[in-house]
Amino acid sequence: MRIIAVDAGHGGWDNGASYEGRLEKNDNLRLALEVEKALKSQGFSVVMTRSEDVFIPLEERSKIANEAGADLFISLHRNSYEEQTPSANGVENYIYLTAPKDTTERAAWNVLDWVVYVGVQTNRGVKRGDYSVLRRTTMPAMLLEVGYIINHCDNIMFDMHLQAYSNAIARGVKQYFS
């Protein structure tokens, strides 16, 4: 059975981004718990880096996935930008700078394509970045930014499509392993 590590970004004292009282850590956890259910319904085993509002250091998040022997790592986040501009909306998926195209990049596109299919303002694509959780994991890993927390429409879409986004992420994972 394939093991998927699901990481709800931030948590505890680390709120992540915020907007009008809305905290990224809470959105990330809500989504992660739904993704866990969706993945299990698809027949995957799931290891969570956190299932409640606690702070988990970045190194520990990767360690949890590595020690579990996870086959894929998905870190869930909401995006932010200091100056709100019309381009500050939509979803994007990050992979590590040197991640291979045939595994990690393909997995990231599969997940992103299914999320976009549900409905988003903008598909910002798969990008490469030097994030700790991507750098320190030993399996294909992605950091999915599910809309901008500073964008009212992205927040409405996040709330309306929470279940659909969860199922889309699970479908993308299933497609990757098919």
Summary of the structure (lengths in Angstrom):
residues: 178
radius of gyration: 14.6
end to end distance: 12.8
largest distance: 44.2
contacts: 625
relative contact order: 0.22
helix: 43%
strand: 25%
